[in-house]
Amino acid sequence: MSGFKNLIVWKEAKNLTILVYKLTDKFPKNEDFSLKSQMRRASISVMSQIAEGWLRRSKKDKLHYLEIAEGSLLELESQGEVAKEVGYWKSEQYQEFDKKRAQVAFLLYRYKKQIEK
């Protein structure tokens, strides 16, 4: 098993990606190549950047990839707001998404702090 797969933050980012795929599956057909696709790519980017950062040797490089992951997570947060506001998600769906997103954000923050030491 690859080392990054043992990271709790990566596991939870993967769970967020799976959730995003499930929650965007019912988006209208006209969103296939816009909001739906953008949200899926952003969520995949979070877990991918964590994995790529894990491989880097220097703190500076590791942190750079984790900052990209944070940016993708913020994109995803913004996109989730749109999904809620335009009525693609019910309140419960948005709450489930936002809870998981916040968990990943916290774990990513903690992981960055650990590397910065």
For each residue, the residues with C-beta under 8 A, 3 or more apart:
1: 5 6
2: 5 6 51
3: 6 7 54
4: 7 10 50 51 54 55
5: 1 2 10 11
6: 1 2 3 10
7: 3 4 10 11 50 54 111
8: 11 12 107
9: 12 13 50 104 107 108 110 111
10: 4 5 6 7 13 14 47 50 51 54
11: 5 7 8 14 15
12: 8 9 15 16 100 103 104 107
13: 9 10 16 17 43 46 47 50 69 104 108
14: 10 11 17 18 47
15: 11 12 18 19 100
16: 12 13 19 20 43 46 47 76 100 101 103 104
17: 13 14 20 21 40 43 44 46 47
18: 14 15 21 22
19: 15 16 22 23 96 97 100
20: 16 17 23 24 39 40 43 76 97
21: 17 18 24 25 40 43
22: 18 19 25
23: 19 20 26 83 89 93 96 97
24: 20 21 27 31 35 36 39 40 83 88
25: 21 22
26: 23 88
27: 24 31 32 35 36 83 88
28: 31 88
29: 32
30: 34
31: 24 27 28 34 35 36 37 88
32: 27 29 36 37
33: 36 37
34: 30 31 37 38
35: 24 27 31 38 39 79 82 83 88
36: 24 27 31 32 33 39 40
37: 31 32 33 34 40 41
38: 34 35 41 42 75 79
39: 20 24 35 36 42 43 76 79 80 83
40: 17 20 21 24 36 37 43 44
41: 37 38 44 45
42: 38 39 45 46 72 73 75 76 79
43: 13 16 17 20 21 39 40 46 47 72 76
44: 17 40 41 47 48
45: 41 42 48 49 68 69 72
46: 13 16 17 42 43 49 50 69 72 73 76 104 108
47: 10 13 14 16 17 43 44 50 51 69
48: 44 45 51 52
49: 45 46 52 53 65 66 68 69 72
50: 4 7 9 10 13 46 47 53 54 65 66 69 108 111
51: 2 4 10 47 48 54 55
52: 48 49 55 56 65
53: 49 50 56 61 62 63 64 65 66 69
54: 3 4 7 10 50 51 62
55: 4 51 52
56: 52 53 61 62 64 65
57: 61
58: 61 62
59: 62 63 115 116
60: 63 64
61: 53 56 57 58 64 65
62: 53 54 56 58 59 65 66 115
63: 53 59 60 66 67 112 115 116
64: 53 56 60 61 67 68
65: 49 50 52 53 56 61 62 68 69
66: 49 50 53 62 63 69 70 108 111 112 115
67: 63 64 70 71 112
68: 45 49 64 65 71 72
69: 13 45 46 47 49 50 53 65 66 72 73 108
70: 66 67 73 74 105 108 112
71: 67 68 74 75
72: 42 43 45 46 49 68 69 75 76
73: 42 46 69 70 76 77 101 104 105 108
74: 70 71 77 78
75: 38 42 71 72 78 79
76: 16 20 39 42 43 46 72 73 79 80 101
77: 73 74 80 81 98 101
78: 74 75 81 82
79: 35 38 39 42 75 76 82 83
80: 39 76 77 83 84 89 94 97 98 101
81: 77 78 84 85
82: 35 78 79 85 86
83: 23 24 27 35 39 79 80 86 88 89 94
84: 80 81 87 88 89 91 94
85: 81 82
86: 82 83
87: 84
88: 24 26 27 28 31 35 83 84
89: 23 80 83 84 93 94 97
90: 93 94
91: 84 94 95
92: 95 96
93: 23 89 90 96 97
94: 80 83 84 89 90 91 97 98
95: 91 92 98 99
96: 19 23 92 93 99 100
97: 19 20 23 80 89 93 94 100 101
98: 77 80 94 95 101 102
99: 95 96 102 103
100: 12 15 16 19 96 97 103 104
101: 16 73 76 77 80 97 98 104 105
102: 98 99 105 106
103: 12 16 99 100 106 107
104: 9 12 13 16 46 73 100 101 107 108
105: 70 73 101 102 108 109
106: 102 103 109 110
107: 8 9 12 103 104 110 111
108: 9 13 46 50 66 69 70 73 104 105 111 112
109: 105 106 112 113
110: 9 106 107 113 114
111: 7 9 50 66 107 108 114 115
112: 63 66 67 70 108 109 115 116
113: 109 110 116 117
114: 110 111 117
115: 59 62 63 66 111 112
116: 59 63 112 113
117: 113 114
